[in-house]
Structure formats: structure tokens, C-alpha cells
Amino acid sequence: MDSKFLKGKHIVLGICGGIAAYKSAALLRLLVKRGAEVQVIMTPAAKEFITPVTMSALSGKPVVSEFFTANSGEWHSHVDLGLWADLMVIAPATASTLAKMACGVADNMLVTTYLSAREHVIVAPAMDLDMFAHPSTRRNLDTLRSYGVQVIEPASGELASHLVGKGRMEEPERIVEIIEDYFRNVSLKSAPVQNRDFNGKKIAITAGPTYENIDPVRFIGNYSSGKMGFAIAAEFARRGAEVTLISGPVSLPTPEGVNRIDVRSACEMLKAAEGPMERCDYGIFAAAVADYRPANEAETKIKREGVSEMQINLVRNPDIAATCGARKKAGQLFVGFALETDKGLDAARAKLQRKNLDMVVLNTLADSGAGFGTDTNKVTIVTENSIIEFPLKSKQEVATDIIDSITQLNDA
């Protein structure tokens, strides 16, 4: 991981009272190792799970928990902390703290600092599966998203209750990647823009995975992070385009100047994409859409007790690129993506014809540093008359190569 985007950054790390607090020590160590300066704020309950001594030793700073230092009466200014920080991260974020943040209940140092924060805020929820699925928790998360808070969706797995479901705090390594992505995007936004060659053009982009529900807590999906599609959206916006980004479930901030539509399933993505794709000048199909979905979604959680195996009947999902490609109008240019494991060029050429595309961006899992979840990519751009291979680059650089290739194809 490239640490240049974290070096010298001021980060407030909030820790709430939950068993996942042990992961915060690893998160703190990773941030400090990459050059960030981290101030830890712990709720009173968090100190029951991990000691302030541990976090202070790792951060090199005294941990803040109370409004006053005992005995001395020293005041800890939540306002100063909010002004000092470049980013605030709360991991783990418990249901209680999320509720207080959503409602403005400033009864501890952490929530008070959040209410004073001018910087971007990221939360990584961690709780039992039923707590996470409860309507009040979902409403509080939706409220925080409407305030601009970035939510890192918890993972599924065995929880402290020994139940299995969604509620595990995301792993520290992944949280650091998301933090780095945030600062990378901030850096890119501040870079001077010299080329506005897409002024007035309408761009529609699909990105990320789709999740196809099995029951309220399980789904069929894939490992797509959405980074490639988001990088393309950001580059188009910097070059003057009017960008609509239709995104599956990802933990990425919306690029500046981009209109984002969040969806979950393939059917939802097709419904959301049809209008923007019909009206756009350029359509980019970068999403990793699930090919199949369960024929029937259970209304309640499927129990494993007494059941030795599970059979799920699958039905085909709509092919979004093919559906929109069949409706492509004169003057529109459509770009598809192909992630292959073998015979990639044959698959890319077939997609060009079958889906009525003008260009296919091909990559393969056989190339180290390419594929899902990485910050880099190695692509081959395939058109009817050309094949251009590019070396391994950052996804931001790949986005520039793709858009430059679109410009050349449009001018041909």
C-alpha cells in the first residue's frame, strides 16, 4: 500500500464499547505505520474492552475519554480536536453511538467531538446481526449517510453472540484502504484541471458489485470494490462531464461533481441505469453484475439447525450492458468491461458484437495487481479495429487511459 496519502494526516480515531474494540489496536498501528498522526477518543464503555494504556502506547498520545482530566481539571476541547483533524474515523461504531450521532445526543467526548467536526467522518459499525438489521439502526445509518457520513458496511461471519450473520466490523486492513482512498480522492480533487474536453457531455456509469439476497442476512455477490468505476467517474467529472454513477454496495466516497444512485441488486441496477443510459453521450458498464440470483428470497433468516445442506435455485439476471446496448442510439458510444481468467481476447471481441459495444476494457485475474479489490489494474483496450495493451498502473491512471482511448475512438 502506498503510504504517501496518509503521511502527516491528522486522524481522530473514535472507539466505542464493543468486543470489536480489539481490532482498533491493529487499525491504529497500521495508520501510524503509514505516517498518520492519530488522536484516540474512547467512550467510557470502550475502556472495558481495551485499555487506554494500549492505545496511548500505539499512538504516542494520551487517550482522550472524559471532558476533564481527573484531579487537574484540564479541559479537553472537542472543538480543538475537530479543527485539528483531517478525518474522523469511528471503529467500532456501536448501535448506541450511531443513534447518538444521528440524534445529536452529546453525552460523551466522542459524540461531542463528532458534532463539532468539520472534517469527513467514516464509521465502521459492529454489533450483533439482529441489532444491525433492526429498523432503528437502519434508519440511523440512513440519517448519518444523509449528513455525509461514510458508512463501511460490516462483514458477515460468526459474532460475539456465536450467531452467524452481518455485523462484524470490517477488517483493519480494509478500513485503512478506504481511508487511503478518501485522501487519494481529496488529493485528486485539488489537482489543477487543464483538460475540460468533455464539457457538456452526459456520462452514465455502472460500478461495483450487485448483491442478490438469499434471505434478510445472506446474499450472493462478488469481490468488486467499485474502485475502477469510481475512478472513471471522477476523471470524467474533472474533465467537465455531467456524470451519473449507478453504484452497487461499496464503501467509497462519491467523487466530487458526480450524481450518484445507490442500488443493491442487478434488477435494481438495470432499472436505475435505463434512463441515464438512454440520455447519455457515453455509457460505461464497469459494474460486476451477478449473473444469477436466487429464484426465491426468504422473508426470514434461514436457520441452519436441523438442516445438513441447502439448495438454492438460481435464475439468470438481466444483462445490463446487452439490454442497454440493444437500445443504443446513433451518436452514443458504449464501453463494456471483461474480467476473464482465460481466452480473454476472444471473450472481449465476442462482447463487442453481442452487446453492441464500441469498446471493451479487458483485464485478467492472471495478472498480479489486477482484478477485484486492488488499487492498480492492467488492462487491454479492445475495439473493432484495434487492441492496445497497457502496463500495470493505478486505477486513476487507468481511468485516464480509458477516457483518452474513448476520445481517440470518437475522433476516428
N, C-alpha and C positions, 0 to 999 in steps of 0.2 A: 504494500500500500504506500502511495506517495504521501509523505507527511507534510509537504510544503503548504497545504491548505489549512493545516491545524497549528502550525508553528506560530507561537506568540499569541494565539487566540485566547480570550478570556471566556471561560465557560463556568456557569453556575450549575452544579450537579445536585439536584434535589433527590433525597432518598426517603421513601415512605416505609411504614411499618408492615412488612410482609416478608415471607420466607425468601422471596427472590432478592432481598437486600444483599445476600451474599454475592450475587453477581455484580453488584455495584462496585465492589472492590476491584474485580477484574476490569470492568469498564473504566474506572478511574485510572488504573495502571496503564491501560492502553492509550488513553488520552494524554497522560503526562509523558509517556514514552514517545509520543509523536509531537511533542513540543508545546502542547496546550498548557495554559495556566488555569488550574481548576480550584474553585471555591466550593466546598461541600456544605450543603444545608441539610440537616436531618430533622425529621419530625420527632417528637418525644417517643413515639412508638417505635420508630426505626432503630433507636438505641437499644431496644430489647432484642434485636436480631443481629446487629453488627455494631461493634464499639466505635465511638468517635476516635479512640486512640489509633485504631487500624486505619481509618480514613485520613486522619491527620498525618500519619506517617507516610502514607502513599502520596498525598497531595502536597505535603510540605507546608500546609497552612492549618491554623486552628479551625476545627469544625464549628460552624455556627448552628445553634439549635434554638436558643432562647432569645428573647428580646434584650435581656440584660445578662451580663456576666455576674454570676453569684459572688457575693461579698463586695466586689469592687463597684458594682453598679454601672459598669461600662455599657453604653448603649450600642447595639448593633443596628446600623441603619439599613433597613430594607431598600430605601431609596438609593443609597450609595451603591448597594450591590446591583440593583437594576441598571444603574447608569454605567457601572464598571463592565458589565458582561457584554460579550458579543453574541452569546447564545445561552439559553437556559434549557437544560435537559432534566426531566424528572423520570428516574428509572430506579426502582419500580414506582409506578403510579398506582396507588390503591383506589378502590371504588370510593372510599371516603374522601380522599384528597381530590379526585376528579369531580365529585359532587360539590365540594367546597369551592374549587376553582370555577366551576360553571355558575355557581350562585353567588360568588363573591364573599364567602364566609372567611374572614381574615382572622382566624383564631390561633394561628401559629406562624412562625417565622417564614416557613416555606411558602404558604399561600399568600402571605402579605408581600413577600418579595415578588411572587408571580404577578400580583395585582399592580405592582409598581414597575414591572419590566417593560421596557420599550423594545427589547430585542426579540428575535424569533424564539418561539418556545416549542420544544418537542417533548412529548410524553410517551412512555413505554408502559402501557397498562400491564398489571399482573394480578390475577385473582382467580378464584375458583370458577369453573365453567358456567355454573348457574348464575353466579354474580355477574359475570361478563355478559351473559345472554339476557339478563333482566332488562325489561323496558326502561327502567330508570337510568341504568348505566348506559344503555344505547343512546338515550335522549341526552344525557350529559355529554357524551362524546360528540354527538352531532352538534350540540351547542358550542363546545370548545372548538370544533372544526370551523364553525361559523365565525368564531372570534379570530381565526387564523392560526390556531394551534395545530401543529402537525402531529398526527397520531401514528405511532408504529404499532401495527396490529400484532397482538400476541400470537404465539405459535400454539399448535396443538400437541398434546402429549400427556404424560402422567403428571398429575398435580399433587400438591401437598396433602390433599384430602384422599389421595390414592385413586380418585376418579380420573378418567381419561377424557380429555376434551380441550377446547380452546381456552387459554388463559395463562399459559406460560409466558413470562417475559421473554422477549426476543433476546438472542444471544449477544453478549457484549461486542463480539467482532462485527456482527451485522449492524448494531447500533452505531459503532464507530464509522462504518462505511456510509451510513445515512447522514451522519454529522459531516463527514468529509464532503459528501455530495452537496450538502447545503452550502458550505463555504466555497466549494468549487463554482457553484452557480452564482453566488454573490460576486466572486471574482470575475466571472464571465460577463455578468451584467454591467460591471463597472468598466469593462474594457471599451475603448473607443470603437465606434462603428463607422466604417468608411464606406462599406458597400450596402446600398439600400436598393438592390436590383429587383426586389420583389414587392416594392411599394404598390399598394392597391390590389395585390393578388390574394385570392382566398385559398387557404390551405386546410385540408381536413386530414387528420392523422389518427390512426388507432394505435394503441400502445398497451404494453403489459399483458398479463395473463387473463384468462377468464376462469372463474370458479363455478363449477356445476354442482349444486347441492345434492347430497345424498339424504341428509336429514338436517335438523337445525344446527348441528355442530360438526358435520363432516362434509367434505366436498371432494370432487375430482378437479385437479388443477395441474399446473406445471411450474417450473422454476423461474419463469421470466420475471425480471426485476423492473422492466419498463424503461431502463436507462437509455437504450438506443432511441426509442421513440420520443422520449422527453428531450434528448439532446437535439434531435432533428427539429422538434417543435421550437426549442429555444433558439436555434440557429435561424430558422425561417423568420421568427419574430424579430430577431436582431437585424435582419435584412429587410424589414419593412412590411412583412406579410401580415395579413389578418388570419390568425391561426385558431382553429378549433381542434382541441385534443380530446379524443374519446378514450378514456383510460379504464382498464380493469383495475383490480385491487392491488395497489402499490403503495409504498411508503416513501414517496418522493414529493418535494415541494413543487408547486405549479410554476413553470417558467414565467418570467415577467412578460406581460403583454399577451398572454395566451388564455383563451377561453377554454376552460376545462369542464368536461362532462364525465362524471364518475359512473361506472356501471359495474356489474358483477359477472353476469353470465354472457354466453355467446349470443343468446336471443336478445338480451338487453342491449348488447353492443351493436348488433345489426340495426335494431330499432332506432338507437341514438345516432348511428352513423349515416343512415339513409339520406336524411335531409342535408347535412353538411356535405356529403359526397356528391349529391346531385347538384349543389350550388357552387362547388369549388372549382378552381382552376387546376389544382394539383391535389391528387389523393394519394396518401401514403398509408399502406397497410402493414404496419410494423408490429401489430399485436400478435401474440402467440395464442391463438384461439383454440380452445379444446375441440377436438374433432367429434367427441361424443359426450352425451350427458345421460344421467340415469333416466330411464323411461318413467319412473315414478319417484317423487320426492316424499319421504316420510314426514308426516306432520310433527311427530315427536321423536326424540332421540331413540335410535335403535339400540336395545340392550344386548350385551354380549352374554349375559348369564344364561346358561342352558342352551346356547347356540354354538355349535362347534365350527360352523363355517357360514359364510354369507355369499349369496349370489346376487349380483346386480345386473339387471338387463339394461343395456345401453342402446340409445338411438342416436343417429347422426345429427350433429349440429348444422345449422346453415353455414355455407361457405361465404363469408362476408365479402372477401375480395372478388370472388366469382359473381356473386349476386350484384354487387355494385358495378363490376366490370361489364356485365351484360347490359347495363343501362348507361354506360359511358357515352357522353355526347361529343360531338365534334369540337375540337379545341381543348378538351380536357386531357391531362396526362396522369396516368396512374402507375404507381410504383408498388410492387409487392416484395415480400421477404421470403427467403427459403433457408431454413436451418436443416441441414442434412447430415447424415452420417456416412453415406456413400453415394456414388454416382450423382454428385451434386449438380454438375453442369447439365446433365440430361434432365434432372428434375426442374432446374431453373428454366431451361428452354421450354419444357412442357407447360410450366406455369404461365409463361408469356402468352402462349396460344390459348390454353384452356380458360384462362381468367381474363383474357382481353387486356393484358397489361402492356405498358410501354417499356418497363424496366423491372428487373428482379435483382435484389441485393442478396447475394448468396454468401453464407458462411457455413462452417462445419465444426462439429464438436471434436473432430480430429486435430484441429489447430489449437495449441495451447494458448490460453488468453482470450479465446473467442467463445461465443455462446452465452448462456444464461448467467446472470449474476455478476459478471466481470465488469471492470471499468474500462476494458480495452476490447477491441474487435478486429478481426482480419476478414475483409470482405472481397468478393469478386462481383463486379457490376456487369450484368448481362443484359444486352439489348438484342434486337433482331439482327443487328449488323456488327456488333462488337462484344468483346469480352475483355474487361480491364481488371487486372488483379492489383490489389493494394497491400502493402505490408501491415503488420500489426501496429495499430495506433490507438490513442484514447478515443472513446466514443464521441467526444466532442469534435475531434479531428475527422473521424469517420463521417459524422454528420455533415461537415463542410464538404468532404469529398463527394458525398451523395448529392448534395444540393448543387454543387458545381457541375456534376455529371448531368443533372436534370437540366441545368441551364444550357449545356452544350447540346443535349439531345433536342431541346426545344428550339435551338437556333439552327439545327441541322436541316 
